[in-house]
Every structure is written in C-alpha cells, then in structure tokens.
C-alpha cells in the first residue's frame, strides 16, 4: 500500500511500532510512527472502516519489521513525500537518494534551485530576467510536470505558444530571439537537475532554434547627427546637459546614477559603481565597465553645470 504525503513533527522521541490515527476533520485513516527519532504522520487516503483498519495495521507491522531488519526505505514507502524529506531520510539510511526523472516534478526542483543555484548569480539583471521568465512563463506551464515528461515536442509546443502580453504586439507570437531568452533559465534548470541527480538524458533543447520560425527582420530607424541636435534642442533645459553628458561619455543610466563627486578629479571621471533601483549592491554591470573617462573641454562645460546644481554626494539629481 502506498501512502500519500502528510505532516512531520521533528525530533520526537522514538517509541512503539506505530499507531492508527483519526482526525475530527477527516474520514480517512492515518499512520503514526517514529523513524530515526522523528515522528511521521501520513494520511492513507483510506476510509475509516474495519477492513481498512486491518490493512493499515498490516502495513504498519511490515514497516516495523523492515525497520528492525534494516531494510525499510522511506522513499519507497512514501513516494508522495517531498524531495527534501526523501533525500533527508535516505541520507539517514546511509544511502544516496537518486530518484528517477519520472519521480521529480519540475516545480518541486525549481523551489530548491531558486534557493541555491539562482542566488549564486552575481548579475542583478540576470536574476531579474530569469525570475520573470520562470515565474510568469515556465512554472505556470511545467510546475506539475515531471522531468520525464519534458521532451523536445513539449518544449517546442511551449515555445511556439509564447505570445506578447503587452504593447502594440499584444497577442502576437514572440520573436524567436525572445523565445530563446525565455528558454535560457529553463535549459539551465534542466542541466542542473540532470547533474544533481546524475541523469543521462537527451536534452529537449537540442536544435530547438532551428525548428522555430525565423522572425522577419525589421528595418532599423537611423538617427542622424542633425536629428540628434534637433532632439537635444527640444529637451527641457534641466535635462540637456545630462543627455549631452551621456552622449559624450557613453555612460549608461545606472552608471550615471551611481557616480559620486569624489569619483571625479581634474582630468578624469572614474567609473567604478552603479545604481540600480531595488538593488543593494552598487556594482557595475560587468567588471569591464570599470574605466576612466578623460574630461574634454566640451565634457567639462556640461559637467560644471551639473555639479553646480547638485547638493548631494552624487553628481546627478533629478528636478
């Protein structure tokens, strides 16, 4: 008899051969026993009848006998338990827990992946992009799907079904490039799961891009120099030196937001930190963006205007 997932109370003292429990809010029978000093209570999903009570008692007696013999396997007896519980008791049994792909749900593994591997990503932008793709696109589709069920056809159907959710293209298929970006965290989770459980499986992502339709390339709009000047002329006067500073230095908004007055000397701007809304760390997007920018005469003119109106340690303030 297979028992479904119930509840566990940790660190209760070991005793007895187990008992059959009843709950006021349920008409089902529950098993209650101790294993490695931990109390385990599980619903049998069997109605409270004399015949079922005898079945459950036989089940408990077999559990007790196998525990005594050293042959009891928690993961086999309770396949509906969480992966963390099965791994925990398998470790206590002195064995290595290696479930098969059909025994691991994608959503269950993602919980563990988000608490471990995901947090190791140093780039805030990467974490934000991955989290959005996982929570809004991937998990809703694959949460209750086992890794065994994730095949090339299922991934292709998923990718082919992705649509724009906002903007003028709402309801239209996403571009192939955007679809591949969404699949990046999906592929990373798949590869990490295969490595974690030592599965040897054919990747469902192989050659996927070739099967997706090619996106029609749009002609890029080119902004010529005279158009740039016209654009700057129409900016509010407060923002004109800021826009010109950005054009002259090539600095991106997060770098400008993190620029302090102490980072500027007589000849150079030292770009060494950035500011991203919602992020505590003020590190640059990549290590290669740490640099010195020579202050030209044209740049000095804009910089003087910006510095003279800033009363904070930071160079740039908003009106």
C-alpha positions in Angstrom: 0.0 0.0 0.0 1.3 3.4 -1.0 0.8 6.3 1.5 0.4 9.9 0.4 2.1 12.9 1.9 1.0 14.1 5.3 2.8 16.0 8.1 6.0 15.5 10.1 6.8 16.6 13.6 10.6 16.7 14.0 12.7 15.4 17.0 10.0 13.4 18.8 11.4 10.5 20.9 11.5 7.0 19.4 8.8 4.6 20.7 6.5 1.7 19.8 5.5 0.1 16.5 3.2 2.9 15.3 -0.5 3.5 15.6 -3.5 4.3 13.5 -4.9 7.8 14.0 -8.1 9.5 13.2 -8.8 13.2 12.8 -12.0 15.1 13.5 -11.9 16.9 10.2 -11.2 13.8 8.2 -12.9 10.5 7.5 -9.5 8.9 6.5 -7.2 6.8 8.5 -3.7 8.0 9.3 -0.5 6.1 10.2 1.7 7.5 13.0 5.1 6.1 13.8 8.7 7.1 14.6 11.7 6.7 12.3 15.2 7.9 13.3 13.6 9.6 16.3 11.3 11.7 14.1 7.5 11.4 14.2 5.9 10.7 10.9 2.2 11.1 10.3 0.7 10.3 7.0 -2.8 10.0 5.5 -3.6 6.6 4.0 -6.4 8.1 1.8 -8.4 5.0 3.0 -11.8 5.5 4.6 -12.3 4.6 8.3 -13.7 1.1 8.1 -12.8 -2.1 10.0 -11.4 -3.7 6.8 -9.2 -0.7 6.0 -8.0 -0.6 9.6 -6.8 -4.1 9.3 -4.9 -3.2 6.1 -3.3 -0.2 7.7 -2.3 -2.3 10.7 -0.6 -4.9 8.4 1.2 -2.0 6.7 2.5 -0.7 10.0 3.6 -4.1 11.1 5.6 -4.5 7.8 7.1 -1.1 8.3 8.2 -2.0 11.9 9.6 -5.3 10.7 11.6 -3.7 7.9 12.9 -1.0 10.3 14.1 -3.8 12.6 15.7 -5.7 9.7 17.3 -2.5 8.4 15.5 -2.9 5.0 13.0 -0.1 5.3 13.2 2.6 2.6 11.3 5.8 3.4 11.3 7.0 -0.2 9.8 3.7 -1.5 7.1 3.6 1.2 6.1 7.2 0.9 6.6 8.2 -2.8 4.3 11.2 -2.3 6.6 12.8 0.3 8.6 15.9 -0.7 12.0 15.5 -2.4 13.6 17.1 0.7 12.0 14.6 3.0 13.0 11.6 0.8 16.6 12.9 0.5 16.7 13.6 4.3 15.7 10.1 5.3 17.7 8.4 2.6 20.8 10.1 3.9 19.9 8.9 7.5 19.6 5.4 6.0 23.1 5.7 4.8 22.2 5.6 1.1 22.3 8.0 -1.8 19.0 9.4 -2.9 18.7 9.2 -6.7 15.1 9.5 -7.9 14.3 8.7 -11.5 13.2 11.6 -13.8 9.5 10.5 -13.5 9.7 10.9 -9.7 10.7 14.5 -9.7 8.3 17.3 -10.5 9.7 20.3 -12.3 8.1 22.7 -9.8 9.5 20.9 -6.8 13.0 21.0 -8.1 12.7 24.7 -9.1 12.0 25.6 -5.4 15.3 24.1 -4.4 17.1 25.6 -7.4 15.8 29.1 -6.6 17.1 28.8 -3.0 20.5 27.6 -4.0 21.9 28.0 -7.5 19.8 31.0 -8.5 21.1 33.0 -5.6 24.7 32.4 -6.8 24.1 34.6 -9.9 26.0 37.8 -9.3 24.3 39.9 -12.0 21.0 41.6 -10.7 19.8 41.9 -14.3 20.3 38.2 -15.0 18.4 37.3 -11.8 15.6 39.6 -12.7 15.3 38.3 -16.2 15.5 34.7 -15.0 12.9 35.2 -12.3 10.4 36.9 -14.6 10.7 34.1 -17.2 10.5 31.3 -14.6 7.6 32.8 -12.6 5.4 34.2 -15.4 6.1 31.7 -18.3 7.9 28.5 -17.4 6.4 27.5 -14.0 2.8 28.0 -14.9 3.2 25.6 -17.8 5.5 23.0 -16.2 5.0 23.2 -12.5 3.3 19.8 -12.1 5.2 18.1 -15.0 7.9 15.5 -14.2 11.3 15.8 -15.8 10.5 12.5 -17.7 7.6 14.3 -19.4 9.7 17.2 -20.6 10.7 16.3 -24.1 11.6 18.0 -27.3 8.0 18.1 -28.6 6.7 19.5 -25.3 9.3 22.2 -25.1 8.7 23.1 -28.8 4.9 23.4 -28.2 5.6 25.6 -25.2 8.0 27.9 -27.1 5.7 28.0 -30.1 2.8 29.1 -27.9 4.5 32.1 -26.3 2.8 35.4 -27.1 3.4 39.1 -26.3 1.4 40.1 -23.2 1.6 43.9 -23.6 2.3 46.7 -26.0 1.1 47.1 -29.6 2.1 43.5 -30.4 -0.1 42.0 -27.6 -1.5 38.6 -28.5 1.1 38.1 -31.3 3.8 35.4 -31.2 7.1 36.4 -29.6 10.2 36.7 -31.8 12.4 33.6 -31.9 15.1 35.6 -30.1 12.8 36.4 -27.3 11.6 32.8 -27.0 15.2 31.6 -26.8 15.8 34.1 -24.0 12.9 32.7 -22.0 14.2 29.2 -22.6 17.7 30.1 -21.2 16.7 29.6 -17.5 14.6 26.6 -18.5 17.7 25.0 -20.0 19.8 26.0 -17.0 17.4 24.3 -14.6 17.2 21.2 -16.8 21.0 20.9 -16.9 21.5 21.4 -13.2 18.8 18.8 -12.4 20.5 16.2 -14.6 23.8 17.0 -13.0 22.3 16.9 -9.5 20.6 13.6 -9.9 23.2 12.2 -12.3 20.6 11.5 -15.1 21.8 10.7 -18.6 19.1 12.2 -20.7 18.9 13.7 -24.2 18.4 17.4 -23.9 15.0 18.6 -25.1 16.6 21.9 -26.2 18.9 20.5 -28.8 18.3 22.1 -32.3 15.2 23.9 -31.0 16.1 27.2 -32.5 16.3 25.7 -36.0 12.7 24.4 -35.6 11.2 27.7 -34.6 10.1 30.1 -37.3 12.5 32.8 -38.4 11.5 36.3 -37.3 11.2 38.8 -40.1 13.9 41.4 -39.6 12.7 45.0 -39.3 14.5 47.9 -40.9 16.2 49.9 -38.2 15.5 53.6 -37.8 18.7 55.6 -38.1 19.0 58.8 -36.2 21.4 61.2 -38.0 23.5 63.9 -36.3 21.3 66.8 -37.3 18.3 64.9 -35.8 20.2 64.3 -32.6 20.8 68.1 -32.3 17.1 68.8 -33.0 16.2 66.3 -30.3 18.5 67.9 -27.8 17.1 71.4 -28.6 13.6 70.2 -27.7 14.7 68.7 -24.3 13.8 70.7 -21.1 16.8 72.9 -20.3 17.4 71.0 -17.0 18.0 67.7 -18.8 20.0 69.0 -21.8 23.5 68.8 -20.1 22.6 65.3 -18.7 21.7 64.0 -22.2 24.8 65.6 -23.7 27.0 64.1 -20.9 25.6 60.7 -21.7 26.4 61.1 -25.4 29.9 62.4 -24.8 30.9 59.7 -22.2 28.9 56.6 -23.3 27.9 56.1 -19.7 24.6 54.2 -19.1 21.9 55.5 -16.7 22.8 53.1 -13.9 26.5 54.2 -14.0 25.4 57.9 -14.0 23.1 57.2 -11.1 26.0 55.8 -9.1 28.5 58.5 -10.0 29.8 60.4 -6.9 31.6 63.8 -6.8 34.6 62.0 -5.2 34.9 59.9 -8.4 35.9 63.0 -10.4 39.3 64.6 -10.4 40.8 67.4 -12.5 41.3 65.2 -15.6 39.3 62.0 -15.3 35.9 60.5 -14.4 36.4 57.2 -12.6 33.5 54.9 -13.3 33.6 52.3 -10.6 30.0 51.7 -9.3 26.4 51.9 -10.5 22.9 52.3 -9.0 20.1 50.0 -9.9 16.7 50.6 -8.4 15.8 47.9 -5.9 19.4 46.5 -5.6 21.5 47.0 -2.5 24.9 46.3 -4.2 26.3 49.2 -6.3 28.5 47.1 -8.6 29.0 47.7 -12.3 27.1 45.6 -14.8 30.4 43.8 -15.7 34.0 44.2 -14.5 35.0 45.5 -17.9 32.9 48.6 -17.4 35.2 49.9 -14.7 37.2 52.6 -16.5 38.5 56.2 -16.6 37.0 58.8 -19.0 39.1 61.8 -19.9 37.4 65.1 -19.4 37.4 67.1 -22.6 36.6 70.8 -22.8 33.1 70.1 -24.1 32.6 67.5 -21.3 33.9 69.9 -18.7 31.3 72.5 -19.7 28.4 70.1 -19.2 29.9 68.7 -16.0 30.3 72.1 -14.4 26.6 72.9 -14.9 25.6 69.5 -13.4 27.9 69.7 -10.4 27.0 73.3 -9.6 23.3 72.4 -9.0 23.9 69.2 -7.1 23.9 69.4 -3.3 24.3 65.7 -2.6 27.4 63.5 -2.7 26.1 62.2 -6.1 26.7 64.0 -9.3 23.2 63.6 -10.9 20.0 64.7 -9.3 16.5 64.9 -10.8 14.5 68.1 -11.0 
